[in-house]
């Protein structure tokens, strides 16, 4: 290999590594990143727990309401 083709090889390799690094950085820290995905999964779990708690509270309050009205559910 002569010097110009060796230089071209190294420049191409450097650019490929740079582009790959930017792509991987975007995957981990961008708007659609792994961090955002994990935060959304955590939020989903919290919301599902809250929904179940509110359903339970609602059932208790409905039972109390019907008991106060003199009806049996």
PDB file with SEQRES, HELIX, SHEET and CRYST1 records, atoms N, CA, C and O in Angstrom:
SEQRES   1 A   73  UNK UNK UNK UNK UNK UNK UNK UNK UNK UNK UNK UNK UNK          
SEQRES   2 A   73  UNK UNK UNK UNK UNK UNK UNK UNK UNK UNK UNK UNK UNK          
SEQRES   3 A   73  UNK UNK UNK UNK UNK UNK UNK UNK UNK UNK UNK UNK UNK          
SEQRES   4 A   73  UNK UNK UNK UNK UNK UNK UNK UNK UNK UNK UNK UNK UNK          
SEQRES   5 A   73  UNK UNK UNK UNK UNK UNK UNK UNK UNK UNK UNK UNK UNK          
SEQRES   6 A   73  UNK UNK UNK UNK UNK UNK UNK UNK                              
HELIX    1 AA1 UNK A    3  UNK A   29  1                                  27    
HELIX    2 AA2 UNK A   34  UNK A   69  1                                  36    
CRYST1    1.000    1.000    1.000  90.00  90.00  90.00 P 1           1          
ATOM      1  N   UNK A   1       0.853  -1.182   0.000  1.00  0.00           N  
ATOM      2  CA  UNK A   1       0.000   0.000   0.000  1.00  0.00           C  
ATOM      3  C   UNK A   1       0.897   1.244   0.000  1.00  0.00           C  
ATOM      4  O   UNK A   1       1.894   1.312   0.719  1.00  0.00           O  
ATOM      5  N   UNK A   2       0.523   2.197  -0.805  1.00  0.00           N  
ATOM      6  CA  UNK A   2       1.290   3.435  -0.789  1.00  0.00           C  
ATOM      7  C   UNK A   2       0.716   4.388   0.256  1.00  0.00           C  
ATOM      8  O   UNK A   2      -0.326   4.103   0.846  1.00  0.00           O  
ATOM      9  N   UNK A   3       1.368   5.487   0.484  1.00  0.00           N  
ATOM     10  CA  UNK A   3       0.991   6.407   1.559  1.00  0.00           C  
ATOM     11  C   UNK A   3      -0.390   7.015   1.377  1.00  0.00           C  
ATOM     12  O   UNK A   3      -1.103   7.212   2.362  1.00  0.00           O  
ATOM     13  N   UNK A   4      -0.789   7.317   0.146  1.00  0.00           N  
ATOM     14  CA  UNK A   4      -2.098   7.952  -0.059  1.00  0.00           C  
ATOM     15  C   UNK A   4      -3.241   6.991   0.238  1.00  0.00           C  
ATOM     16  O   UNK A   4      -4.245   7.399   0.822  1.00  0.00           O  
ATOM     17  N   UNK A   5      -3.115   5.729  -0.147  1.00  0.00           N  
ATOM     18  CA  UNK A   5      -4.183   4.772   0.147  1.00  0.00           C  
ATOM     19  C   UNK A   5      -4.218   4.434   1.635  1.00  0.00           C  
ATOM     20  O   UNK A   5      -5.294   4.205   2.187  1.00  0.00           O  
ATOM     21  N   UNK A   6      -3.067   4.401   2.289  1.00  0.00           N  
ATOM     22  CA  UNK A   6      -3.020   4.170   3.730  1.00  0.00           C  
ATOM     23  C   UNK A   6      -3.663   5.335   4.480  1.00  0.00           C  
ATOM     24  O   UNK A   6      -4.401   5.131   5.443  1.00  0.00           O  
ATOM     25  N   UNK A   7      -3.379   6.543   4.037  1.00  0.00           N  
ATOM     26  CA  UNK A   7      -3.988   7.734   4.638  1.00  0.00           C  
ATOM     27  C   UNK A   7      -5.504   7.711   4.447  1.00  0.00           C  
ATOM     28  O   UNK A   7      -6.252   8.009   5.378  1.00  0.00           O  
ATOM     29  N   UNK A   8      -5.955   7.360   3.247  1.00  0.00           N  
ATOM     30  CA  UNK A   8      -7.390   7.286   2.964  1.00  0.00           C  
ATOM     31  C   UNK A   8      -8.067   6.230   3.840  1.00  0.00           C  
ATOM     32  O   UNK A   8      -9.174   6.443   4.334  1.00  0.00           O  
ATOM     33  N   UNK A   9      -7.398   5.092   4.030  1.00  0.00           N  
ATOM     34  CA  UNK A   9      -7.928   4.042   4.896  1.00  0.00           C  
ATOM     35  C   UNK A   9      -8.129   4.555   6.319  1.00  0.00           C  
ATOM     36  O   UNK A   9      -9.187   4.338   6.909  1.00  0.00           O  
ATOM     37  N   UNK A  10      -7.125   5.232   6.875  1.00  0.00           N  
ATOM     38  CA  UNK A  10      -7.216   5.720   8.253  1.00  0.00           C  
ATOM     39  C   UNK A  10      -8.259   6.820   8.399  1.00  0.00           C  
ATOM     40  O   UNK A  10      -8.960   6.870   9.410  1.00  0.00           O  
ATOM     41  N   UNK A  11      -8.373   7.687   7.427  1.00  0.00           N  
ATOM     42  CA  UNK A  11      -9.388   8.745   7.472  1.00  0.00           C  
ATOM     43  C   UNK A  11     -10.781   8.131   7.415  1.00  0.00           C  
ATOM     44  O   UNK A  11     -11.673   8.541   8.158  1.00  0.00           O  
ATOM     45  N   UNK A  12     -10.970   7.151   6.537  1.00  0.00           N  
ATOM     46  CA  UNK A  12     -12.267   6.472   6.431  1.00  0.00           C  
ATOM     47  C   UNK A  12     -12.601   5.746   7.730  1.00  0.00           C  
ATOM     48  O   UNK A  12     -13.734   5.809   8.208  1.00  0.00           O  
ATOM     49  N   UNK A  13     -11.627   5.068   8.289  1.00  0.00           N  
ATOM     50  CA  UNK A  13     -11.841   4.356   9.552  1.00  0.00           C  
ATOM     51  C   UNK A  13     -12.194   5.327  10.673  1.00  0.00           C  
ATOM     52  O   UNK A  13     -13.095   5.059  11.467  1.00  0.00           O  
ATOM     53  N   UNK A  14     -11.496   6.442  10.739  1.00  0.00           N  
ATOM     54  CA  UNK A  14     -11.766   7.448  11.767  1.00  0.00           C  
ATOM     55  C   UNK A  14     -13.175   8.022  11.621  1.00  0.00           C  
ATOM     56  O   UNK A  14     -13.886   8.189  12.612  1.00  0.00           O  
ATOM     57  N   UNK A  15     -13.574   8.319  10.396  1.00  0.00           N  
ATOM     58  CA  UNK A  15     -14.928   8.841  10.160  1.00  0.00           C  
ATOM     59  C   UNK A  15     -15.993   7.808  10.527  1.00  0.00           C  
ATOM     60  O   UNK A  15     -17.020   8.160  11.107  1.00  0.00           O  
ATOM     61  N   UNK A  16     -15.756   6.541  10.194  1.00  0.00           N  
ATOM     62  CA  UNK A  16     -16.710   5.486  10.530  1.00  0.00           C  
ATOM     63  C   UNK A  16     -16.854   5.355  12.048  1.00  0.00           C  
ATOM     64  O   UNK A  16     -17.966   5.212  12.556  1.00  0.00           O  
ATOM     65  N   UNK A  17     -15.750   5.405  12.762  1.00  0.00           N  
ATOM     66  CA  UNK A  17     -15.787   5.323  14.227  1.00  0.00           C  
ATOM     67  C   UNK A  17     -16.506   6.532  14.808  1.00  0.00           C  
ATOM     68  O   UNK A  17     -17.279   6.395  15.756  1.00  0.00           O  
ATOM     69  N   UNK A  18     -16.262   7.703  14.255  1.00  0.00           N  
ATOM     70  CA  UNK A  18     -16.917   8.920  14.729  1.00  0.00           C  
ATOM     71  C   UNK A  18     -18.426   8.852  14.522  1.00  0.00           C  
ATOM     72  O   UNK A  18     -19.194   9.183  15.425  1.00  0.00           O  
ATOM     73  N   UNK A  19     -18.850   8.426  13.336  1.00  0.00           N  
ATOM     74  CA  UNK A  19     -20.285   8.311  13.046  1.00  0.00           C  
ATOM     75  C   UNK A  19     -20.924   7.269  13.957  1.00  0.00           C  
ATOM     76  O   UNK A  19     -22.015   7.495  14.482  1.00  0.00           O  
ATOM     77  N   UNK A  20     -20.270   6.147  14.148  1.00  0.00           N  
ATOM     78  CA  UNK A  20     -20.793   5.106  15.033  1.00  0.00           C  
ATOM     79  C   UNK A  20     -20.900   5.613  16.470  1.00  0.00           C  
ATOM     80  O   UNK A  20     -21.878   5.318  17.157  1.00  0.00           O  
ATOM     81  N   UNK A  21     -19.917   6.363  16.923  1.00  0.00           N  
ATOM     82  CA  UNK A  21     -19.958   6.932  18.276  1.00  0.00           C  
ATOM     83  C   UNK A  21     -21.106   7.903  18.451  1.00  0.00           C  
ATOM     84  O   UNK A  21     -21.783   7.893  19.479  1.00  0.00           O  
ATOM     85  N   UNK A  22     -21.330   8.745  17.449  1.00  0.00           N  
ATOM     86  CA  UNK A  22     -22.456   9.686  17.523  1.00  0.00           C  
ATOM     87  C   UNK A  22     -23.776   8.926  17.551  1.00  0.00           C  
ATOM     88  O   UNK A  22     -24.678   9.279  18.310  1.00  0.00           O  
ATOM     89  N   UNK A  23     -23.896   7.885  16.726  1.00  0.00           N  
ATOM     90  CA  UNK A  23     -25.122   7.082  16.685  1.00  0.00           C  
ATOM     91  C   UNK A  23     -25.389   6.411  18.034  1.00  0.00           C  
ATOM     92  O   UNK A  23     -26.513   6.452  18.535  1.00  0.00           O  
ATOM     93  N   UNK A  24     -24.380   5.805  18.612  1.00  0.00           N  
ATOM     94  CA  UNK A  24     -24.543   5.136  19.910  1.00  0.00           C  
ATOM     95  C   UNK A  24     -24.851   6.156  21.001  1.00  0.00           C  
ATOM     96  O   UNK A  24     -25.671   5.890  21.880  1.00  0.00           O  
ATOM     97  N   UNK A  25     -24.209   7.313  20.956  1.00  0.00           N  
ATOM     98  CA  UNK A  25     -24.506   8.367  21.925  1.00  0.00           C  
ATOM     99  C   UNK A  25     -25.946   8.828  21.833  1.00  0.00           C  
ATOM    100  O   UNK A  25     -26.589   9.074  22.854  1.00  0.00           O  
ATOM    101  N   UNK A  26     -26.459   8.945  20.614  1.00  0.00           N  
ATOM    102  CA  UNK A  26     -27.857   9.336  20.423  1.00  0.00           C  
ATOM    103  C   UNK A  26     -28.797   8.264  20.959  1.00  0.00           C  
ATOM    104  O   UNK A  26     -29.833   8.582  21.543  1.00  0.00           O  
ATOM    105  N   UNK A  27     -28.443   6.997  20.763  1.00  0.00           N  
ATOM    106  CA  UNK A  27     -29.285   5.913  21.283  1.00  0.00           C  
ATOM    107  C   UNK A  27     -29.408   5.968  22.804  1.00  0.00           C  
ATOM    108  O   UNK A  27     -30.484   5.727  23.352  1.00  0.00           O  
ATOM    109  N   UNK A  28     -28.314   6.282  23.480  1.00  0.00           N  
ATOM    110  CA  UNK A  28     -28.328   6.276  24.936  1.00  0.00           C  
ATOM    111  C   UNK A  28     -28.789   7.582  25.558  1.00  0.00           C  
ATOM    112  O   UNK A  28     -29.342   7.569  26.658  1.00  0.00           O  
ATOM    113  N   UNK A  29     -28.581   8.707  24.892  1.00  0.00           N  
ATOM    114  CA  UNK A  29     -28.853   9.993  25.523  1.00  0.00           C  
ATOM    115  C   UNK A  29     -29.775  10.902  24.727  1.00  0.00           C  
ATOM    116  O   UNK A  29     -30.012  12.032  25.153  1.00  0.00           O  
ATOM    117  N   UNK A  30     -30.300  10.468  23.604  1.00  0.00           N  
ATOM    118  CA  UNK A  30     -31.150  11.308  22.764  1.00  0.00           C  
ATOM    119  C   UNK A  30     -32.597  11.308  23.229  1.00  0.00           C  
ATOM    120  O   UNK A  30     -32.927  10.781  24.291  1.00  0.00           O  
ATOM    121  N   UNK A  31     -33.462  11.919  22.399  1.00  0.00           N  
ATOM    122  CA  UNK A  31     -34.883  12.045  22.736  1.00  0.00           C  
ATOM    123  C   UNK A  31     -35.572  10.683  22.785  1.00  0.00           C  
ATOM    124  O   UNK A  31     -36.531  10.513  23.537  1.00  0.00           O  
ATOM    125  N   UNK A  32     -35.113   9.728  22.015  1.00  0.00           N  
ATOM    126  CA  UNK A  32     -35.690   8.378  22.008  1.00  0.00           C  
ATOM    127  C   UNK A  32     -34.697   7.387  22.601  1.00  0.00           C  
ATOM    128  O   UNK A  32     -34.469   6.313  22.045  1.00  0.00           O  
ATOM    129  N   UNK A  33     -34.125   7.748  23.703  1.00  0.00           N  
ATOM    130  CA  UNK A  33     -33.015   6.975  24.252  1.00  0.00           C  
ATOM    131  C   UNK A  33     -33.475   5.862  25.178  1.00  0.00           C  
ATOM    132  O   UNK A  33     -34.650   5.749  25.525  1.00  0.00           O  
ATOM    133  N   UNK A  34     -32.516   5.056  25.559  1.00  0.00           N  
ATOM    134  CA  UNK A  34     -32.751   3.980  26.515  1.00  0.00           C  
ATOM    135  C   UNK A  34     -33.183   4.549  27.861  1.00  0.00           C  
ATOM    136  O   UNK A  34     -34.047   3.982  28.528  1.00  0.00           O  
ATOM    137  N   UNK A  35     -32.593   5.655  28.255  1.00  0.00           N  
ATOM    138  CA  UNK A  35     -32.942   6.290  29.528  1.00  0.00           C  
ATOM    139  C   UNK A  35     -34.410   6.718  29.540  1.00  0.00           C  
ATOM    140  O   UNK A  35     -35.105   6.533  30.539  1.00  0.00           O  
ATOM    141  N   UNK A  36     -34.876   7.286  28.439  1.00  0.00           N  
ATOM    142  CA  UNK A  36     -36.276   7.703  28.328  1.00  0.00           C  
ATOM    143  C   UNK A  36     -37.183   6.480  28.391  1.00  0.00           C  
ATOM    144  O   UNK A  36     -38.217   6.513  29.058  1.00  0.00           O  
ATOM    145  N   UNK A  37     -36.813   5.409  27.709  1.00  0.00           N  
ATOM    146  CA  UNK A  37     -37.601   4.179  27.723  1.00  0.00           C  
ATOM    147  C   UNK A  37     -37.740   3.631  29.140  1.00  0.00           C  
ATOM    148  O   UNK A  37     -38.835   3.255  29.557  1.00  0.00           O  
ATOM    149  N   UNK A  38     -36.643   3.585  29.872  1.00  0.00           N  
ATOM    150  CA  UNK A  38     -36.694   3.064  31.237  1.00  0.00           C  
ATOM    151  C   UNK A  38     -37.530   3.957  32.148  1.00  0.00           C  
ATOM    152  O   UNK A  38     -38.257   3.455  33.005  1.00  0.00           O  
ATOM    153  N   UNK A  39     -37.434   5.274  31.972  1.00  0.00           N  
ATOM    154  CA  UNK A  39     -38.256   6.196  32.759  1.00  0.00           C  
ATOM    155  C   UNK A  39     -39.739   6.003  32.454  1.00  0.00           C  
ATOM    156  O   UNK A  39     -40.571   6.049  33.361  1.00  0.00           O  
ATOM    157  N   UNK A  40     -40.069   5.789  31.192  1.00  0.00           N  
ATOM    158  CA  UNK A  40     -41.469   5.583  30.816  1.00  0.00           C  
ATOM    159  C   UNK A  40     -42.007   4.268  31.375  1.00  0.00           C  
ATOM    160  O   UNK A  40     -43.163   4.199  31.794  1.00  0.00           O  
ATOM    161  N   UNK A  41     -41.187   3.238  31.385  1.00  0.00           N  
ATOM    162  CA  UNK A  41     -41.627   1.961  31.969  1.00  0.00           C  
ATOM    163  C   UNK A  41     -41.881   2.112  33.472  1.00  0.00           C  
ATOM    164  O   UNK A  41     -42.845   1.561  34.003  1.00  0.00           O  
ATOM    165  N   UNK A  42     -41.013   2.860  34.147  1.00  0.00           N  
ATOM    166  CA  UNK A  42     -41.199   3.103  35.577  1.00  0.00           C  
ATOM    167  C   UNK A  42     -42.495   3.876  35.806  1.00  0.00           C  
ATOM    168  O   UNK A  42     -43.265   3.552  36.710  1.00  0.00           O  
ATOM    169  N   UNK A  43     -42.731   4.898  34.987  1.00  0.00           N  
ATOM    170  CA  UNK A  43     -43.950   5.709  35.110  1.00  0.00           C  
ATOM    171  C   UNK A  43     -45.184   4.857  34.851  1.00  0.00           C  
ATOM    172  O   UNK A  43     -46.199   5.011  35.530  1.00  0.00           O  
ATOM    173  N   UNK A  44     -45.102   3.955  33.870  1.00  0.00           N  
ATOM    174  CA  UNK A  44     -46.223   3.069  33.574  1.00  0.00           C  
ATOM    175  C   UNK A  44     -46.549   2.191  34.783  1.00  0.00           C  
ATOM    176  O   UNK A  44     -47.718   2.014  35.123  1.00  0.00           O  
ATOM    177  N   UNK A  45     -45.531   1.647  35.425  1.00  0.00           N  
ATOM    178  CA  UNK A  45     -45.733   0.809  36.605  1.00  0.00           C  
ATOM    179  C   UNK A  45     -46.392   1.611  37.723  1.00  0.00           C  
ATOM    180  O   UNK A  45     -47.314   1.127  38.381  1.00  0.00           O  
ATOM    181  N   UNK A  46     -45.916   2.839  37.936  1.00  0.00           N  
ATOM    182  CA  UNK A  46     -46.499   3.694  38.972  1.00  0.00           C  
ATOM    183  C   UNK A  46     -47.962   4.004  38.671  1.00  0.00           C  
ATOM    184  O   UNK A  46     -48.799   3.986  39.573  1.00  0.00           O  
ATOM    185  N   UNK A  47     -48.271   4.288  37.412  1.00  0.00           N  
ATOM    186  CA  UNK A  47     -49.651   4.611  37.041  1.00  0.00           C  
ATOM    187  C   UNK A  47     -50.566   3.398  37.172  1.00  0.00           C  
ATOM    188  O   UNK A  47     -51.712   3.533  37.603  1.00  0.00           O  
ATOM    189  N   UNK A  48     -50.075   2.218  36.807  1.00  0.00           N  
ATOM    190  CA  UNK A  48     -50.891   1.011  36.960  1.00  0.00           C  
ATOM    191  C   UNK A  48     -51.199   0.751  38.431  1.00  0.00           C  
ATOM    192  O   UNK A  48     -52.314   0.358  38.774  1.00  0.00           O  
ATOM    193  N   UNK A  49     -50.214   0.970  39.300  1.00  0.00           N  
ATOM    194  CA  UNK A  49     -50.440   0.819  40.737  1.00  0.00           C  
ATOM    195  C   UNK A  49     -51.485   1.823  41.215  1.00  0.00           C  
ATOM    196  O   UNK A  49     -52.370   1.478  41.998  1.00  0.00           O  
ATOM    197  N   UNK A  50     -51.381   3.062  40.742  1.00  0.00           N  
ATOM    198  CA  UNK A  50     -52.325   4.102  41.149  1.00  0.00           C  
ATOM    199  C   UNK A  50     -53.736   3.771  40.675  1.00  0.00           C  
ATOM    200  O   UNK A  50     -54.700   3.996  41.407  1.00  0.00           O  
ATOM    201  N   UNK A  51     -53.869   3.242  39.465  1.00  0.00           N  
ATOM    202  CA  UNK A  51     -55.183   2.856  38.940  1.00  0.00           C  
ATOM    203  C   UNK A  51     -55.806   1.787  39.828  1.00  0.00           C  
ATOM    204  O   UNK A  51     -56.982   1.882  40.178  1.00  0.00           O  
ATOM    205  N   UNK A  52     -55.032   0.776  40.192  1.00  0.00           N  
ATOM    206  CA  UNK A  52     -55.561  -0.289  41.056  1.00  0.00           C  
ATOM    207  C   UNK A  52     -55.978   0.260  42.418  1.00  0.00           C  
ATOM    208  O   UNK A  52     -57.013  -0.132  42.957  1.00  0.00           O  
ATOM    209  N   UNK A  53     -55.177   1.160  42.972  1.00  0.00           N  
ATOM    210  CA  UNK A  53     -55.506   1.752  44.265  1.00  0.00           C  
ATOM    211  C   UNK A  53     -56.789   2.573  44.169  1.00  0.00           C  
ATOM    212  O   UNK A  53     -57.639   2.503  45.056  1.00  0.00           O  
ATOM    213  N   UNK A  54     -56.930   3.344  43.106  1.00  0.00           N  
ATOM    214  CA  UNK A  54     -58.134   4.163  42.935  1.00  0.00           C  
ATOM    215  C   UNK A  54     -59.369   3.299  42.696  1.00  0.00           C  
ATOM    216  O   UNK A  54     -60.456   3.638  43.164  1.00  0.00           O  
ATOM    217  N   UNK A  55     -59.218   2.191  41.975  1.00  0.00           N  
ATOM    218  CA  UNK A  55     -60.353   1.274  41.783  1.00  0.00           C  
ATOM    219  C   UNK A  55     -60.797   0.689  43.122  1.00  0.00           C  
ATOM    220  O   UNK A  55     -61.992   0.575  43.395  1.00  0.00           O  
ATOM    221  N   UNK A  56     -59.831   0.326  43.943  1.00  0.00           N  
ATOM    222  CA  UNK A  56     -60.148  -0.222  45.257  1.00  0.00           C  
ATOM    223  C   UNK A  56     -60.844   0.826  46.120  1.00  0.00           C  
ATOM    224  O   UNK A  56     -61.844   0.534  46.776  1.00  0.00           O  
ATOM    225  N   UNK A  57     -60.310   2.050  46.117  1.00  0.00           N  
ATOM    226  CA  UNK A  57     -60.943   3.138  46.872  1.00  0.00           C  
ATOM    227  C   UNK A  57     -62.349   3.404  46.366  1.00  0.00           C  
ATOM    228  O   UNK A  57     -63.261   3.642  47.158  1.00  0.00           O  
ATOM    229  N   UNK A  58     -62.531   3.366  45.058  1.00  0.00           N  
ATOM    230  CA  UNK A  58     -63.840   3.606  44.468  1.00  0.00           C  
ATOM    231  C   UNK A  58     -64.836   2.536  44.903  1.00  0.00           C  
ATOM    232  O   UNK A  58     -65.981   2.851  45.227  1.00  0.00           O  
ATOM    233  N   UNK A  59     -64.411   1.281  44.912  1.00  0.00           N  
ATOM    234  CA  UNK A  59     -65.299   0.198  45.330  1.00  0.00           C  
ATOM    235  C   UNK A  59     -65.710   0.370  46.793  1.00  0.00           C  
ATOM    236  O   UNK A  59     -66.874   0.164  47.137  1.00  0.00           O  
ATOM    237  N   UNK A  60     -64.771   0.742  47.646  1.00  0.00           N  
ATOM    238  CA  UNK A  60     -65.090   0.962  49.058  1.00  0.00           C  
ATOM    239  C   UNK A  60     -66.066   2.119  49.224  1.00  0.00           C  
ATOM    240  O   UNK A  60     -67.012   2.031  50.006  1.00  0.00           O  
ATOM    241  N   UNK A  61     -65.837   3.196  48.494  1.00  0.00           N  
ATOM    242  CA  UNK A  61     -66.720   4.361  48.604  1.00  0.00           C  
ATOM    243  C   UNK A  61     -68.110   4.064  48.052  1.00  0.00           C  
ATOM    244  O   UNK A  61     -69.105   4.536  48.602  1.00  0.00           O  
ATOM    245  N   UNK A  62     -68.191   3.292  46.976  1.00  0.00           N  
ATOM    246  CA  UNK A  62     -69.502   2.916  46.449  1.00  0.00           C  
ATOM    247  C   UNK A  62     -70.253   2.054  47.459  1.00  0.00           C  
ATOM    248  O   UNK A  62     -71.453   2.234  47.661  1.00  0.00           O  
ATOM    249  N   UNK A  63     -69.553   1.126  48.087  1.00  0.00           N  
ATOM    250  CA  UNK A  63     -70.186   0.277  49.095  1.00  0.00           C  
ATOM    251  C   UNK A  63     -70.703   1.135  50.242  1.00  0.00           C  
ATOM    252  O   UNK A  63     -71.833   0.952  50.695  1.00  0.00           O  
ATOM    253  N   UNK A  64     -69.884   2.065  50.713  1.00  0.00           N  
ATOM    254  CA  UNK A  64     -70.301   2.957  51.793  1.00  0.00           C  
ATOM    255  C   UNK A  64     -71.493   3.809  51.370  1.00  0.00           C  
ATOM    256  O   UNK A  64     -72.414   4.023  52.158  1.00  0.00           O  
ATOM    257  N   UNK A  65     -71.479   4.290  50.141  1.00  0.00           N  
ATOM    258  CA  UNK A  65     -72.574   5.116  49.628  1.00  0.00           C  
ATOM    259  C   UNK A  65     -73.883   4.330  49.618  1.00  0.00           C  
ATOM    260  O   UNK A  65     -74.914   4.825  50.074  1.00  0.00           O  
ATOM    261  N   UNK A  66     -73.837   3.103  49.094  1.00  0.00           N  
ATOM    262  CA  UNK A  66     -75.054   2.298  49.040  1.00  0.00           C  
ATOM    263  C   UNK A  66     -75.535   1.920  50.438  1.00  0.00           C  
ATOM    264  O   UNK A  66     -76.741   1.844  50.674  1.00  0.00           O  
ATOM    265  N   UNK A  67     -74.617   1.685  51.360  1.00  0.00           N  
ATOM    266  CA  UNK A  67     -75.014   1.383  52.734  1.00  0.00           C  
ATOM    267  C   UNK A  67     -75.694   2.586  53.372  1.00  0.00           C  
ATOM    268  O   UNK A  67     -76.666   2.430  54.112  1.00  0.00           O  
ATOM    269  N   UNK A  68     -75.194   3.777  53.094  1.00  0.00           N  
ATOM    270  CA  UNK A  68     -75.812   4.982  53.641  1.00  0.00           C  
ATOM    271  C   UNK A  68     -77.185   5.233  53.032  1.00  0.00           C  
ATOM    272  O   UNK A  68     -78.069   5.766  53.704  1.00  0.00           O  
ATOM    273  N   UNK A  69     -77.374   4.865  51.791  1.00  0.00           N  
ATOM    274  CA  UNK A  69     -78.676   5.032  51.145  1.00  0.00           C  
ATOM    275  C   UNK A  69     -79.647   3.931  51.569  1.00  0.00           C  
ATOM    276  O   UNK A  69     -80.842   4.014  51.284  1.00  0.00           O  
ATOM    277  N   UNK A  70     -79.150   2.927  52.231  1.00  0.00           N  
ATOM    278  CA  UNK A  70     -79.997   1.840  52.690  1.00  0.00           C  
ATOM    279  C   UNK A  70     -80.157   0.739  51.669  1.00  0.00           C  
ATOM    280  O   UNK A  70     -81.073  -0.077  51.772  1.00  0.00           O  
ATOM    281  N   UNK A  71     -79.293   0.705  50.701  1.00  0.00           N  
ATOM    282  CA  UNK A  71     -79.340  -0.334  49.682  1.00  0.00           C  
ATOM    283  C   UNK A  71     -78.164  -1.270  49.884  1.00  0.00           C  
ATOM    284  O   UNK A  71     -77.134  -0.878  50.432  1.00  0.00           O  
ATOM    285  N   UNK A  72     -78.317  -2.471  49.454  1.00  0.00           N  
ATOM    286  CA  UNK A  72     -77.217  -3.421  49.486  1.00  0.00           C  
ATOM    287  C   UNK A  72     -76.660  -3.556  48.070  1.00  0.00           C  
ATOM    288  O   UNK A  72     -77.436  -3.716  47.128  1.00  0.00           O  
ATOM    289  N   UNK A  73     -75.364  -3.498  47.895  1.00  0.00           N  
ATOM    290  CA  UNK A  73     -74.786  -3.597  46.540  1.00  0.00           C  
ATOM    291  C   UNK A  73     -74.958  -4.976  45.942  1.00  0.00           C  
ATOM    292  O   UNK A  73     -74.528  -5.219  44.814  1.00  0.00           O  
TER     293      UNK A  73                                                      
END                                                                             
